Amino acid sequence: MQLTENAIRVLQQRYLARNEKGLVMETPVDMLLRVAKAVAGAEVHWGGEAAVIKWQEIFFDALSQLHFLPNSPTLMNAGTPVGQLSACFVLPVPDSIDGIFSTLRQTALIQQSGGGTGFNFSHVRPENDYVSSHGGIASGPVSFMRIFNAATENIRQGGRRRGANMGILNVDHPDIQTFVSSKITEGQLSGFNISVGVTDEFMMAVERNAAWQLKHPVTGKVVKAISAQQLWDEIIYAAWSTGDPGLIFLDTINSANPTPGLGRIEATNPCGEVPLLPYEACNLASVNLTRFVTGRKGGDGIDWDSLEKTIKVATRFLDDVIEVSDHLFPEITTMVKGNRKIGLGVMGWADLLLMLEIPYDDDAAITLAHKLMGFFQRVCYDTSAELAAERGTFPNWSQSIFHPGKPMRNATMVSIAPTGSISLIAGVSSSIEPLFALAFRHRQVADDMELTSVNTHFLTYIEKHHLDIPEVIGPILESGVAGSSSVLPDEVRRLFKTALEIDPAWHLKHQAVFQQYTDNAVSKTINLPQGTSREAIDDIYMNAWRSKLKGITVFRYSSRQHHALYTGAGLRKDGCKVCVAQV
């Protein structure tokens, strides 16, 4: 296996199995053998022991070549006593103390096993509401979010990292203004990403500058009317200040709900890439696009045959994960095996574009995204149909959009996850994000670890073109960007533009293309320069809705005192090759 020093550090810190004394007891190869063997065990149901051996070899071969990697709980837990392999869960939050704390218990056990949890708190009655059953006063959804957050702060996923939550409140809930500002003070609800669940009706009310009605979640009665524009401005200000809240476009999500007969989707997993019904879970994996480059430039530089084989193997792998995973609770087992949702996505998109010498902010990148994801979705769907012929459709197929015409094994197949940790293991750019910087520091707060990264494609390019001189590389290692270099040619500076240098419109274009071919959703953060105005974020959020995205998140650089990524590697300015080798 070709692993970077950063990958080895992350694997040792989080993923490799340990003995009773806490000492690492396996190598990265051992880990992948463990995972391949455990997941291939599902094949016994359809092909006996011979199929188990066959697919264990195929899975290990693909994993060890870093052609794809599954989500973290699968890497951590497959073949171990924990056995919970899914990354994403959504749990209901009813309007009762008993129901809320039952969900809290389930949350704690899911997060302890390595899963992340999403909730919609909109069914909880508002703060100061009279509770006739016991004569008390309700404390409101945000107060219960603080309780969930406190539990999360004290749980490390799989004993190796802190848990994560998505908290959603619908835009017509009486406590929506309290919710919107709940993370303005840094450190509050730090275990939550928060998003406002917005509707088309609300977005049109903002466009018309109309009044907006807030309704009691239990009685449905209008509590008060406020200005839609005023509420929108509060959302924009909070997002500008802290990055929270994002938006979840509920009507767009439900227009593509694969199982409308089972109810309306109200929530997503912590990063927003998987909209789920209550008690659903989903397991994810991402294909490493950099492994399928032929060496040719432009859109013809992809090995489509090899990519197709990997997509087929990864889709089968994820369906097998459902069979071998412990879903912890009977309600979750019923929903997971009833719908068999999986989410296969990509990582290394920005690196792929660099290898093909296509700038991120170029129409050629958008054209390639259409071609790539149209191909990707078709192969995923074809593979799921083949598995259905071999293994049967998912049990709730008759209540799905595929019935009666297309027998499918899985209710969803494609999801674009953020790939934070597994892209570090693979040594590639995360998900479909542009490069954050050519050199940057990544703070792993929960692990008290800081990783320094320099983009290898940039280093290869400048060496190939004889630009690896101190006047070029030194300032870039210091700042993390090439845009201000007076030495590099314009075409080089454009090719290596980073997230903070790329116009937000191009971020949205990429997300919209990938969403078009993604039956789940796309996790994407539009990273913005510190000087970005509130008006710019207003435009981004409004255009995200108009572009039919399922969700949107922004982050203005340094809008929080503590965040994960910092531009510049903090290396020596002379740019000597010894410095680069030490990264």
N, C-alpha and C positions, 0 to 999 in steps of 0.2 A: 504493500500500500504506500502511496505517495502522500504523506501527511506533513503539513507545516508544523513548525514549532508551536504556533498558537493552537492548532488542532489537537496536538498531543496534550497540551496543558488543559484544554477544555474537556477532553475525554477523561483524563486522569481525575479532574476535579469533580465531574458530574456523572460520567457514564460507566466507567469500568467497574466491574463487580469488586466488592471488598469482602474480606473475611471478618470474623467476629471481633477482631481487634481494630478494624477500620483500615486495614492495609490493602492496597490495590492487589488483586489476585488474578487479573487477566490482562492480556494485551489487546490492542484494538482488533487484531485478527480473531482472537478468542471471542471477543464481544460479537463480532459479526457472525461467526460460526454459531454462537449461542442463539442469536436472533434468527438466523436462517433455519436452524434445526427446529426451533420452537414453532415458528410460523408454518413451516412446511408440514408440521404434524397434522394440520387440518386436511391435508390431501388424502389421508387414510380413508376418509368418508367416501371418496369417489374413485380412488385408484389403488387402494391398499398400500402395503409397505413399499412396493416398488415405486409408486408415485411419490411417496414421502422422500425417498432417497434421491429420485430424479430432481424434484423441485428444490430440495435442500441445496443441491449442487448449483442449480440455476440461480436461486436467490443469492447464495453466497458469492457467486461469480459476479453478479450485477452490483451487489453491495460493496464488495472489496475493490472493484474498479471505480467506485464512487459514481456509478451511472445514475443511481438514485439512492436516497436515504429516507427512512420513515421518520415520523415525529418522535420527539424525545422519549415519551413513556415507553414506546416499543423498544427503542435501543436500551433503555434502562432496565426494563422489567421483563421482557420476553425471556422465557426459560428460567425465571426466578420465582420464588414463592409469592411475590407480589402479584404478578400476572395480569395487572390492569394495563392495557396497551393503548388506550385511546387518549387523544390530547384534548378533546373538546366535549363539553357537556353543557346542557341548558336545563335548569331546574325551575319549577314553578314557585312563585312567592304569593301564597294566598293571604287573604285579609283576616288572619287569625293568629294569635300567639302560638297555638299548638302547631299550626301549619308552618309558620315562619321558622320556628326553632327545629322542627323536623327537617326542613330544608337546610338549615344551618348545620345540623349533624351530618347530613349527606354530603354537604359541601366540604366539611372538614375531612371526611374519609376519602373523597375524590381527590382533593388537593394533596393529601398525604401520599396518595398513590401516584401522583405525578400529573393529574389532569387539571385543566383550567375550567372555570365555571362562568356561565353567563346567566343573567337574570333580568326580567322586566318587573320593576317594583310598582307598576301602575295600578295593580289591583288593591294595593294597601291604601286605606282611607287617609285623608290628609291630616296634617298636624292641627291640633286643637279641635278636632271633630269629636262630638259627643258620642260615646259608646254606650248605647242603651242597655246592653247585656249586663254590664257591671257598674254603670254610672260613672265611668272614668272618662279621661280625655286622651285621645289618640296622640301619639308622638310623631307620626308621619313616616313616610318611606325613607327619608334621608337618615333618620335616627337609626333605623334598622340596618341601613347600609354601613353605618359606623360600627355596628356590632359584628357584621360579617367581615368588615375590614380588620377589626381587632383579632378575629379568629385567624384570618389569613396571615396577619403579621407574625403569628406564633406557630405557623405550620410551614415547614419546608417541604416542597414537593419531592416525594421519594426520599426524604431526608437529605436532599442535595440542592434544592433551590426553593425560593419562596413561591407561594401560590399566586395566581392571577385571576382577576374577575373582570367581567363586563357588567356594568350597571346601566340599565336603560330606564328612562321615565318618559312616558308618552307626553306629547306637547300639549295635550288638553287637560293634564292633571293639575289640580289646584296648587300643588307644591312645586310646579315646574320652575319657578323663578329661584326658589331656594336650592333646588337641584342644580340648576345651571351654574350658580355661583359657589357650589359646595367645595370646589377644589381651588378657588382663587388663592386661598392661603396655602402656601407651599407646605407639604407634609400631610395635609388632610386627605383622607381616603387614598393613601398612597398605594394600596393594593388593588385599586380599581382603575380601569379605563371607564369613562362615562360617556354616554351618547344620548342625545335626545331622539326619541322615536317620533319622527315627523311624518305627516301625511301630505298628499297632494293638495288637499283642501287648505292646510295651513300655509303651504308654500304659495298658493294662489292668493291667499289672504294677505301675505306679505307683499306680493306684487301689486295688489290693489290698495294697500295701506288700509285694510279693513279692520273691523273689530274681531276679536278672537275669543270664543267662549271656553271657559274652564269648567269641567264637569266633574261632579262627584263620582268616583269610580264604582261605588256600590249602588247608589240610587239613580245615577245617570242624569240627575238634575243639574242645571247650570248654577254654578256657585258665584261666578262673576265674569264680566267681560273686560278684556284688556286690549290694548292696541297690539295687533300682530307685529307691526313694525318695531314697537318698543321691546317686545319679547325677543324678536330677531336680533335687535341691536345688543341686547344683553348676552345672547348666545355668542355673537361675533366678538364682543369685548372679552368674554371669558376665554374663548378659543385663542384670541390674540395674546391674552395674558399668560396662558398656561398650556395651551394645546388641548385642553378639555373645555367643553364637550365636543365630541364629534357628532355627526349626524348619521342616523340609521333611517333609510327611506323605506318605511314599512309597506307602502302601497306597491312600490317597485319590487320589493322582495316577494310579496304575496302574489303578484301577477305571474311570478315564475315558480310558485310553490309546487313542488312535484307531487305532493299528496294533499290536494285541497280537501279531499273527503275526510281527512283526519283533523282538520282545524286550521286556524290562522296562525302563522308564525309571528311571534312577538319579540324574539330575542336572538342573540348571536353568541358565539364563543368570545373569549377575551379580546381577540384582535380583529374580530368582525368578519372573518373570511368564511364562516360556516353559520348561516341562519338555521336554527333548529327549533323543533317543537319541544314542549316540556318533556323531560326525561329522555330526549334523544342524545346520543353521543356520536362522535365521528372520529375516525382515524385517518391520518394524513400521511402523505409522502410527497417528495419533490424530486423531479428529474433534473440532473445536473447538465444543463445545456452545453457547457463548455466541452463535454466529452464527445460531442457529435459534430465537430468542425473538421472540414476536409482539407483546409489550407487555402481554398479559393476565397477570394474576396466577394463581398456582396451577398445577395439573397440566395445564390447558388452554392454557398459554402457550407451547407448542412448535409450530413449523411442521413438522409431520410429513412433508409432501410434499417440502419442500426437504431435510430431513434424510435421507430415503430416497434421493434423488438423489445426495447426497454419499457416503453409505455405498456405493452401487453403484459410483460412480466410484473411490473409494478402494480398494475390494476389487479391482477390475480393475487399478488402478495397481500394487498389491502383487503380483498374479500376473504382471504384466509385468516387475516388478523381478527376479523369479526368472530370467526369460529373458535379461536384459541384464547381470546381475551376474557378475563373475568370482569364483568360489567358491574360488579359490587352489589347492585340492588335489583330485585325482580322487575320493578317498573322500568328500569333502564334496559335490562335484558330484553324485555318484551318489545320496547320501541326500537332498539338497535337491530334486533334480528327481524323485526317486522318490516323495516325500511331499508336496512343494509346500506346506509349512506357511507360513501367513501369520498375522499378528496385528494386527487392527484394533481399536483401543480408543478411549478418550475422554479429553479434558482439559477443564478448566473446569467440572467438576461443582459445586464449591462456589460459583463465580460464578453458574452457572445458578440454583442455589437462591436466592441473594441476589436475582437479578433477578426471580424469581418470588415473592419475599418468603416463602420457606419456610425455617425454621430447620433446620440440619443434624441436630439432636437432636430430631426430630419424626417421628411416624408418617407424616405426609404426605410427607416426604422418602423414606422407605422405600417407600411406595406408588408414588411417581413412579419410583423406581429400578427396581422390578419392571416397570412399564409401559414405561419407556425401553429397558431392556436386553432385555426380551422382543421388542420391536419391532426393536432393533438386531441381535440374533442371527438373527431370522427373515430380515431383509433380507440379511445376510451369507450365510446358508445358501442362500437363493434365488439370490443372485448367483453363488455358486460352482457351483450346479447349472446355471445358465444358461451359465456359462463351460465347464462340462464338456460340455454339449450342442454348444457351438461348437468347442471345442478338444480335447476328450477328457478322461477322468478322469485323476487322478494315477496313475502306473504301478503303485504298490503298493495300489491300491484294493481288489483282490481279497483282500488280507490285512488289511483294515480293518473297522471296525465298521459302515461304510456299505454294505458288500457283503452281499447282492446287490441290495438294494432301492433304494438312493439313489445314483445316479452323482454324484460330486462332483469338483470340480477340485482341491480343497485338503483335506489331512487335518485341518488346524485353520484357524480363521478369526478368532476373537476372542481378544484378549489385552489386559489392562489394565496398561500400562507406566507407569513413574513420570513420564515426560515432562519430566524436569528442565530440559533446555535448550530443547526445542521449545515448552514452555509459556511460557518467558521470551520467546521470539521472538514467539509469538502474543499475549503480554501477558495471559495468563489464569492462573487457579489450576491447580496441577499435578494431573493425573490425577483420582482421586476423593477426594483428600485434602481435609479441611476447610482453611480458611485457616490457615496457620501463625501469622500475626499480621496485624493491620490495617496495621502498619508494621513492616518488618523489614530486616535487612541479610543479604545472601547472599554468603558468601565463596567465590570461585572460586579455590581454593588453587593449582591447577596453572597458572592463568593470572595469578596475582598480581593479582587483580581483585576488588573489592568492589562489589556492586550494592545500591542502596537502593531499596526499593519501598514504596509506599503503595497500598492497595486502592482502585481508582477507584470501585468500586460503593459503598463506604462514603462516599467524598467526595461522590458524586452524591446519595446518600440524605440525608445530613445537610444538603446545600444545598437539596434539594427540600423538606425539612421545616423549613427555616430554623433548623437547629441548628448551622450552621457558624460558631460563635462561639469565641473563644479558650478559654473555660472548658471547652468540649467537646473541641475538636480538639487543643489543646496537650498535655494529659496523655496523650492516646491516641497522638500521634506519639512521645511520649517512651517510653511503656511498651509500645505495640503492641497493647493490649487495651482493650476498652470495658467489661468486666465490673465494674470498680471505680469507674466513673463515677457520681457522685451526681446528675448533671445529666440524663443520658439516661433516657428512659422504659424500663421493664422490658422491653417487647416489642422495643425497639431493641437493648438489650443482649443479649437472647436470640438475635435474628436474627444478630447479628454475633459470636457466640461463636467463639473460635478453638480450634485443636487442643488446646492445653494446658488449656482450660476445659471441653472436652466429655468426658463420662464415657466411659471406654474401651468400655463396652458398646455405645455407639452407633457407635464406630469398627468394632467387630466386625460389627454389624448391616449396615452399609454394605458391608463387604467380603464378607459372606456372600451378600447379594443379588446383587452384581456377579459373584461366583464362580458362582452358580447358572446364569448365562447366558453363561459364558465357558469355552470349551473348552480354552484354555490355562490360565493362572492369573492371579491378581491381585497386582500389586506394591503393597503398602500398608505403611506404617510407622505404628504407633500411637505418636505423640509424647506423652510423659507429663511432668507437672511434676516438678521436681527432688526434691520430697519424697515421691514415690511409693514405696510399700513393696515389699519382695520378695514379700510375700503377694499383692499386687495383680497382679504380673507372673505369679506362679503361676496365678492365676485366669484371666488373659488367655490364657496358653499352653494351659491345659487346655480352656477354652471354645472356643478356635480349633479344636482337634481335634474337639470335640463338634459344632461347627458345620459340619464337613466342608470346612474351608478346605484349600487345598493347601500353604499355608505361612503363617508368621507372623513378624513382626519388630517389635520395640519399640525406642524410644530415650528414655531419661530425660534431660530437659533438663540440660545441663552435666555429664553423667556422664563426658564426656571434656573435656579441656582445650581441644581444638581440634575444632570441628564446623562444619557448613555454614551453619546458619541461626541468627540471633540476633534475639530479639524487640526491638522498638523501632528506630526509624530514626535515633535520635541527632540529631533536628532541634530547632530552637528551640522553647521551651515556649510561646511566645505564639501559635503556630498561625496565623501570618499567611499569607494566600494566596500571597505571594511564596515563602515556604518550600515550600509544597506544589508550586508550579509548578516548583521547581528539582529535584524528585525525578526 
